[in-house]
Amino acid sequence: MSTVGRRSLSSPRELTRVADRISFLYLERCTVHRDDNAITATDADGVTHIPSATLGTLLLGPGTRVTHQAMALLGESGAAVIWVGEHGVRFYAGGRALTRSSGLLEAQATAWANRRTRVEVARAMYRMRFPDEDPAGRTRDELLRMEGRRVKECYRRESARTGVPWVRRDYHRNDFSAGDVPNQAVTAAAQCMYGVAHAVVAALGCSPGLGFVHSGHERSFVLDIADLYKTEVAIPAAFDAAAAGEEDVATRTRRALRDRINKTGLLKRCAHDIKKLLCYDEPTARDASSGGNEDADQVGLQTDNGRLLAAGRNYGDEPIW
């Protein structure tokens, strides 16, 4: 088998787009390695081959070991990698974006940098979450109160639907087992959603830290995107898992959430929603033919009037205009 250094990188056109990928895959008590363009999971039952380009997020549970070559392939494929501890899920790694263009990132930064457009995007996020309540003209304080009421209502509704008793949200950051069963399920679902959202944000080339509702954290935008689907996907999956029993609730939650993500086509929807929120128009075929192909490694140089010049040239002795 050829080495990583001798194998050329896959182009974005050769990689499965994030919208078409498996939402996440959970592995535990195995060694994760690489075989050509697939990763392998080796345990007492043998070797399982997994096409890396079809993964959105890989969850590595207790007892897993991963090789350098496997991580290199996952990074090249744009897959996110999360180490799953005994007390919840944490995001510790991610691959490069599946696009070579900074267009969506620039659209995000432009909307974030202006206070007016930043709150407009926040209102659009609430409109996606609660389409029956118009957030137009609402202040941020009003939006937060509106969200709090709707999430509490969702907990009560899911408790009545599943018969799972619910008192209040009780999250223990450093002790997963300290919460009751439904709270453990909600925590597991939320953390998995953060991993999936981070995988989509990273694959699209957006900045995880430039949030519109959340702020001050390196994953603020990830939290924004994950919350879009909290009441529709994450919380119902958590209560379904809690209703099935008290044992191994985190595992059942991941399975219930994965089923809901696949059933609702969430990855494709998530990518579409991010572009819609940022008012990003993808390059057309005509744009691509004139140098706007976001699949290509094209680097430009900015000028004072906003024009982009071709990089790789010295403009010291020639006119720019």
C-alpha positions as MATLAB code, in Angstrom:
seq = 'MSTVGRRSLSSPRELTRVADRISFLYLERCTVHRDDNAITATDADGVTHIPSATLGTLLLGPGTRVTHQAMALLGESGAAVIWVGEHGVRFYAGGRALTRSSGLLEAQATAWANRRTRVEVARAMYRMRFPDEDPAGRTRDELLRMEGRRVKECYRRESARTGVPWVRRDYHRNDFSAGDVPNQAVTAAAQCMYGVAHAVVAALGCSPGLGFVHSGHERSFVLDIADLYKTEVAIPAAFDAAAAGEEDVATRTRRALRDRINKTGLLKRCAHDIKKLLCYDEPTARDASSGGNEDADQVGLQTDNGRLLAAGRNYGDEPIW';
ca = [
       0.000    0.000    0.000;
       1.344    3.420   -0.899;
       2.095    5.859    1.875;
       0.006    8.879    2.795;
       2.712   11.187    1.541;
       2.695    9.654   -1.942;
      -1.071    9.631   -2.373;
      -2.574   12.776   -3.860;
      -5.360   14.576   -2.043;
      -8.909   13.936   -3.127;
     -10.602   16.849   -4.822;
     -14.000   18.109   -3.559;
     -15.655   16.645   -6.649;
     -14.384   13.179   -5.645;
     -15.716   13.469   -2.104;
     -19.271   12.799   -1.008;
     -20.936   16.106   -0.185;
     -21.874   16.615    3.454;
     -25.584   16.608    2.594;
     -25.283   13.015    1.280;
     -23.245   11.569    4.135;
     -24.034    9.268    7.028;
     -24.820   11.529    9.971;
     -22.519    9.795   12.448;
     -20.995    6.406   13.251;
     -20.169    5.211   16.756;
     -17.246    2.833   17.422;
     -15.906    1.439   20.678;
     -13.301   -1.067   21.871;
     -11.514   -1.356   18.545;
      -8.512   -0.082   16.622;
      -9.237    2.375   13.820;
      -6.730    2.193   10.952;
      -6.595    2.903    7.232;
      -6.737    0.684    4.157;
      -6.430    2.693    0.930;
      -9.341    5.182    0.952;
     -11.296    3.440    3.682;
     -10.853    3.373    7.409;
     -10.977    0.038    9.193;
     -12.310   -0.927   12.600;
     -10.604   -4.009   14.029;
     -11.940   -5.826   17.085;
     -12.341   -9.400   18.338;
     -14.888  -10.104   15.588;
     -12.592   -9.093   12.722;
     -12.073   -6.108   10.418;
     -14.825   -3.791    9.155;
     -14.134   -1.433    6.234;
     -15.831    1.989    6.291;
     -15.633    4.430    3.337;
     -14.314    7.606    4.953;
     -15.893    9.960    2.411;
     -19.378    8.816    3.429;
     -18.937    9.834    7.081;
     -20.160   13.079    8.553;
     -18.965   12.448   12.096;
     -17.056    9.546   13.665;
     -17.710    8.984   17.376;
     -14.850    7.172   19.117;
     -16.070    5.546   22.321;
     -14.227    3.949   25.249;
     -11.507    1.466   24.373;
     -10.768    2.864   20.898;
      -7.349    3.490   19.430;
      -6.802    5.405   16.189;
      -3.712    5.513   13.981;
      -2.088    8.542   12.425;
      -2.921    7.344    8.899;
      -6.595    6.948    9.808;
      -6.741   10.513   11.156;
      -4.980   11.822    8.047;
      -7.597   10.189    5.818;
     -10.508   11.423    7.931;
      -9.104   14.943    7.874;
      -8.631   14.841    4.097;
     -12.211   13.605    3.703;
     -13.636   16.473    5.757;
     -15.075   14.172    8.436;
     -15.394   15.315   12.029;
     -13.957   13.117   14.778;
     -15.314   13.133   18.316;
     -13.944   11.289   21.313;
     -16.840   10.022   23.406;
     -16.135    9.743   27.120;
     -18.096    8.024   29.853;
     -19.725   11.330   30.792;
     -20.938   12.627   27.471;
     -19.637   13.692   24.094;
     -16.954   16.234   23.298;
     -15.762   17.559   19.930;
     -11.980   17.263   19.668;
     -11.100   17.211   15.983;
     -12.291   18.030   12.473;
     -11.179   17.877    8.873;
     -10.701   20.580    6.272;
     -13.639   22.064    4.431;
     -15.081   20.205    1.451;
     -15.059   23.463   -0.517;
     -11.916   25.322   -1.556;
     -13.780   28.639   -1.671;
     -14.017   31.165    1.151;
     -17.291   32.517   -0.253;
     -19.581   31.161    2.468;
     -17.145   32.107    5.225;
     -16.968   35.665    3.861;
     -20.774   35.833    3.754;
     -20.873   34.698    7.391;
     -18.249   37.240    8.461;
     -20.023   40.055    6.587;
     -23.373   39.285    8.234;
     -21.739   38.874   11.652;
     -19.682   42.090   11.530;
     -22.724   44.364   11.171;
     -24.931   44.652   14.261;
     -28.099   45.079   12.210;
     -27.548   42.060    9.970;
     -26.365   39.991   12.922;
     -29.683   40.392   14.708;
     -31.531   39.813   11.415;
     -29.837   36.421   11.082;
     -30.717   35.669   14.719;
     -34.366   36.475   13.984;
     -34.243   34.258   10.887;
     -32.953   31.413   13.072;
     -35.878   31.809   15.460;
     -38.261   31.968   12.498;
     -36.920   28.601   11.305;
     -37.373   27.081   14.746;
     -40.790   28.556   15.511;
     -42.529   29.317   12.196;
     -45.859   30.034   13.894;
     -44.447   32.982   15.872;
     -43.132   36.019   13.990;
     -39.827   37.304   15.467;
     -39.787   40.452   13.296;
     -38.921   43.502   15.356;
     -38.167   41.451   18.460;
     -35.216   42.443   20.597;
     -32.626   39.863   21.597;
     -34.054   39.739   25.124;
     -37.517   39.033   23.725;
     -36.124   36.325   21.453;
     -34.402   34.607   24.369;
     -37.582   34.641   26.475;
     -39.554   33.306   23.517;
     -37.065   30.469   23.073;
     -37.135   29.598   26.765;
     -40.917   29.297   26.774;
     -41.000   27.173   23.628;
     -38.282   24.768   24.825;
     -40.051   24.278   28.178;
     -43.251   23.615   26.273;
     -41.404   21.032   24.164;
     -40.171   19.205   27.297;
     -43.721   19.072   28.690;
     -45.142   17.893   25.359;
     -42.579   15.106   24.950;
     -43.066   14.035   28.562;
     -46.817   13.682   27.960;
     -46.261   11.857   24.651;
     -43.838    9.271   26.018;
     -44.989    9.036   29.647;
     -41.485    9.921   30.890;
     -41.657   12.078   34.066;
     -40.001   15.467   33.615;
     -39.191   17.971   36.360;
     -36.692   20.413   34.867;
     -33.534   20.571   32.785;
     -30.659   19.583   35.064;
     -27.273   19.529   33.334;
     -24.105   18.557   35.208;
     -21.147   19.530   33.047;
     -18.603   17.252   34.702;
     -20.843   14.390   35.823;
     -23.090   12.854   33.177;
     -24.575   10.292   35.567;
     -25.666   12.927   38.109;
     -28.810   13.758   36.126;
     -31.910   11.587   35.970;
     -32.552    9.361   32.934;
     -34.404   11.901   30.750;
     -31.765   14.535   31.490;
     -29.002   12.106   30.556;
     -30.797   11.392   27.290;
     -31.257   15.101   26.516;
     -27.572   15.733   27.247;
     -26.443   12.852   25.015;
     -28.728   14.025   22.197;
     -27.543   17.618   22.489;
     -23.868   16.696   22.409;
     -24.352   14.447   19.372;
     -26.221   17.263   17.616;
     -23.322   19.599   18.352;
     -20.944   17.125   16.723;
     -23.144   16.734   13.642;
     -23.636   20.502   13.341;
     -19.890   21.070   13.720;
     -19.212   18.575   10.947;
     -21.535   20.457    8.567;
     -20.176   23.885    9.565;
     -16.592   22.702    9.048;
     -17.383   20.965    5.766;
     -18.959   24.143    4.367;
     -15.934   26.206    5.374;
     -17.769   28.420    7.891;
     -16.292   29.695   11.127;
     -17.505   27.739   14.183;
     -16.908   30.779   16.407;
     -18.912   33.525   14.661;
     -22.335   32.983   16.185;
     -25.500   35.051   15.813;
     -27.425   33.905   18.883;
     -24.569   32.415   20.906;
     -21.395   34.420   21.416;
     -18.040   34.336   23.159;
     -17.227   30.683   22.494;
     -15.154   28.958   19.832;
     -18.241   26.961   18.764;
     -20.907   29.665   18.980;
     -22.116   29.174   15.394;
     -22.191   25.387   15.908;
     -24.501   25.880   18.898;
     -26.668   28.197   16.792;
     -27.088   25.589   14.060;
     -27.626   22.634   16.402;
     -30.368   24.550   18.223;
     -32.324   24.945   14.977;
     -33.319   21.294   15.284;
     -33.435   20.895   19.069;
     -37.202   20.744   19.545;
     -37.880   18.858   16.310;
     -35.134   16.222   16.344;
     -32.960   16.105   19.469;
     -35.489   16.339   22.311;
     -38.027   13.851   20.834;
     -35.225   11.331   20.221;
     -34.039   11.768   23.814;
     -37.483   11.123   25.277;
     -37.995    8.097   23.028;
     -34.745    6.654   24.374;
     -35.635    7.462   27.990;
     -39.030    5.810   27.577;
     -37.348    2.513   26.618;
     -35.703    2.087   30.031;
     -33.032    3.364   32.372;
     -30.137    1.149   31.275;
     -27.686    2.310   28.601;
     -29.742    5.402   27.812;
     -26.872    7.206   26.064;
     -26.468    4.414   23.492;
     -30.197    4.240   22.814;
     -30.303    8.012   22.457;
     -27.576    7.975   19.815;
     -29.425    5.277   17.871;
     -32.784    7.062   18.117;
     -31.155   10.335   17.078;
     -29.365    8.719   14.131;
     -32.673    7.279   12.921;
     -34.364   10.673   13.128;
     -31.476   12.402   11.365;
     -31.632    9.920    8.502;
     -35.426    9.994    8.304;
     -35.585   13.792    8.162;
     -32.600   14.206    5.787;
     -31.077   16.542    8.341;
     -27.570   16.860    6.851;
     -28.883   18.097    3.501;
     -31.323   20.378    5.253;
     -28.650   21.715    7.591;
     -26.345   22.655    4.701;
     -29.257   24.334    2.880;
     -30.348   26.239    5.999;
     -26.860   27.636    6.651;
     -26.638   28.980    3.113;
     -30.148   30.426    3.364;
     -29.445   32.121    6.696;
     -26.269   33.717    5.332;
     -28.000   34.746    2.062;
     -25.305   32.920    0.116;
     -25.776   32.351   -3.597;
     -23.664   29.481   -4.854;
     -21.622   30.089   -8.009;
     -23.473   29.136  -11.171;
     -21.999   27.183  -14.056;
     -21.348   30.509  -15.796;
     -19.507   31.796  -12.730;
     -17.432   28.614  -12.700;
     -16.460   29.038  -16.343;
     -15.201   32.545  -15.586;
     -13.049   31.471  -12.656;
     -15.637   31.227   -9.894;
     -15.409   27.489   -9.429;
     -15.400   26.937   -5.676;
     -14.090   23.392   -6.137;
     -10.734   24.680   -7.383;
      -7.729   25.835   -5.384;
      -7.881   29.443   -6.568;
      -6.218   32.161   -4.499;
      -6.663   35.825   -5.427;
      -5.098   39.086   -4.310;
      -7.404   41.896   -3.166;
      -7.220   45.374   -4.608;
      -8.562   48.683   -3.316;
     -11.636   48.588   -5.572;
     -12.618   45.060   -4.591;
     -11.251   43.330   -7.685;
      -9.346   40.070   -7.312;
      -6.057   39.604   -9.121;
      -4.498   36.254   -9.877;
      -2.057   35.135   -7.207;
       1.389   33.743   -7.970;
       2.513   36.815   -9.927;
       4.702   39.760   -9.034;
       2.946   43.067   -9.698;
       5.931   45.273   -8.798;
       6.742   46.181  -12.394;
       3.361   46.023  -14.072;
       0.163   48.108  -13.794;
      -2.625   46.611  -11.665;
      -5.482   48.393  -13.437;
];
